[in-house]
Amino acid sequence: MTEVINPATAAVFTSVPSNGVEETDAAIERAQRAFGSWRQVAPGDRARLLRRFAAVVDAHIDELADLEVRNSGHTIGNARWEAGNVRDVLDYYAGAPERLSGRQIPVAGGLDVTFHEPLGVVGIIVPWNFPMPIASWGFGPALAAGNTVVLKPAELTPLTAIRLGELALEAGLPEHVFTVLPGKGSVVGQRFVTHPAVRKICFTGSTPVGKSIMAGCAEQVKRVTLELGGKSANIVFADADLERAAAAAPASVFDNAGQDCCARSRLLIQDSAYDRFLALLEPAVKAFRVEDPALATAEMGPLISAGQRESVASYVGGADVAFTGTAPTGAGWWFPPTVLLARSTSDRHWREEVFGPVLSVLPFRDEAEAVRLANDTEYGLSGSIWTRDLGRALRVSRAVETGALSVNSHSSVRYWTPFGGMKQSGLGRELGPDAPQSFTETKTVFIADR
Ligand code: NDP
């Protein structure tokens, strides 16, 4: 059994079973058998089941959100959005089974037709930072394409995934089509990688574990999608609407207590606007409400664990602190929003993914330097550009090596647009209209005309 802790109080409030290799093998084998009939379900019926799953999730938004507040320390506002995101993802991909069409290609002596064949069992490995949405970005399109799914939630945050597994059955999904298997990454997750019946891994988490999963998948030439870390830049040019950019900056890095792979954790400010921008940013950071995440007014809750707080604190000790917000004291893994001035681009807090409410700030001279600094990282997941110059917005967007950018906004992940990273931030794309195809093999069949 694994104890589950409320990060806002540091109190253990329940425990869940931890699966071993034997249980994992048995679940994968059941999922493999279920695949045989799930892939035969008529497209319209599979669509109806996914829509019903979405409706059941919708009827349990408050319950799922409350669980996430207690298990993950997410603010109630965020947790409701996250549960709603699962519903929306299921509704969106419910349209896919009836649209998974192939092509016909003229060939001398006949024609070639293509089919999108489901892969079989798909293994989804989920981190603790967004337990519900990240799970659904994998299982929504994977189920729609006719695969069965085994899902491993993070040990720290298994509760909403377990509940989603129950709700799938309540909605009428056949048994073993969608199985949630709590347990250790090194046991359950690793078995997904080595079990030959698991034909694709969807992994979201740290870059080192992602690399080891990619190496493991190579053994069986297993399909793999990796959504890894980030160190995204928020680039503010002097001609931008500075008030708007400064008002938006705190949430772009402190949302979910900074435990977000898309966090804009490096703030690049054009030197002529540097002092003015920091003067606007300070009150916005100080006003950012860090409090009991169950309160409707909360904008940020605690960090996920004592270990994460220790890790985040290690980046702040000895650094130049510009200013901080406030956070509760006492029980729980609290950490205040913190703004650091980078002395150089070799500062650890400037280079590494902190995964906490820490923003590093650096000035730049001109457009070329902004692009060079933004790209001076092994990561390339997200980022923002603030400017009123449309040509510059376009040039910088094309030049920054990152997968999901926004201009004059901090929006990053939408289920109807592709999402994923460049460089060491990942491999492959999730979401968007083509996601179900990435859970299929394309097969070509030549049919002779005589
Ligand atoms: P991990 O990469 O260790 O964990 C992510 C998931 O992978 C968890 O479900 C974990 O299981 C599982 N896992 C761990 N080891 C293996 C393995 N050998 N084989 C298969 N699955 C495995 O991330 P952490 O939770 O340790 O976070 C560490 C750092 O990673 C963070 O501080 C942050 O920098 C980054 N991170 C990035 C995320 C992102 O969204 N890009 C998400 C989470 C973390 P379990 O935890 O149950 O053992």
Residues whose N, C-alpha, C, O or C-beta is under 5 A from the ligand:
A	BS01	NDP	I125 V126 P127 W128 N129 K152 P153 A154 E155 G183 K184 G185 S186 G189 Q190 T204 G205 S206 V209 E227 L228 G229 C261 E353 V354 F355
